[in-house]
Amino acid sequence: MARDLAPYKILVVDDEADARSFICTVLEDNGATVLEASDGDAALEVARREKPDLITLDITMPGKDGGEVFEELRTDPALEHIPVCIISAHPDLRRLIYQRTVRPPDGYLDKPIDEKGLLLNVRKTLALARRKR
């Protein structure tokens, strides 16, 4: 089993427990240290406290949705450098992210996700972020 994500801390944000569990398990099985949040406010709190290397962010959540969280991440000087991979079950909501005035996300996945697609996107996003530093 690959353990190439071992040096990384990844925050998984999704209000659906099954989706969050799947993503966390795949990332942990590949060595990542995984943090979880089930809503937007918790996501921002964990991101500020833990400074993860990557955030996977669901768009559709109750309360503060993923679009609002994304914009807050991009406009907070302490968090704006963290790569964000958007995960959504509603591809038509992609415009809610890409039409914002902030820098676009570093990755994007449509639900339902599979292990191969998730790992490919996460690895690519982390590699691009590493090159930018």
Secondary structure, 3 states (H helix, E strand, C coil): CCCCCCCCEEEEECCCHHHHHHHHHHHHHCCCEEEEECCHHHHHHHHHHHCCCEEEEECCCCCCCHHHHHHHHHHCCCCCCCCEEEEECCHHHHHHHHCCCCCCCCEEEECCCCHHHHHHHHHHHHHHHHHHC
